[in-house]
């Protein structure tokens, strides 16, 4: 897919949960906060946990961080299903 395709996809899905995979195979999961000409800004979601103990209160500070993903590095993107 082209950079223009991913720009439009991301623009159309601002505020929605998505999964974005880059050309290196890394997957980013989160909510699209904003889009500019070069990047999509994603607020990352915490990973699902199988564990219900007190460790849930000590999530890393990086969760919820806003990250920028360059459009030229995107290999795939899709909406996340709502549960």
URBELRA-V286327 format. One record per residue. N is the residue number from 1. PHI is phi in whole degrees, 0 to 359 (* if undefined). Layout:
n=<N,N>
phi=<PHI,PHI>
//
This chain:
n=<1,2,3,4,5,6,7,8,9,10,11,12,13,14,15,16,17,18,19,20,21,22,23,24,25,26,27,28,29,30,31,32,33,34,35,36,37,38,39,40,41,42,43,44,45,46,47,48,49,50,51,52,53,54,55,56,57,58,59,60,61,62,63,64,65,66,67,68,69,70,71,72,73,74,75,76,77,78,79,80,81,82,83>
phi=<*,271,301,298,299,291,299,293,304,292,299,289,244,302,86,251,281,223,234,238,247,264,292,267,92,283,250,247,238,171,254,288,270,199,222,236,291,243,225,249,254,242,270,291,267,293,292,297,242,270,252,249,279,294,299,297,278,243,293,300,294,293,294,87,287,269,242,253,242,291,299,294,265,280,257,192,210,205,288,271,288,270,244>
//
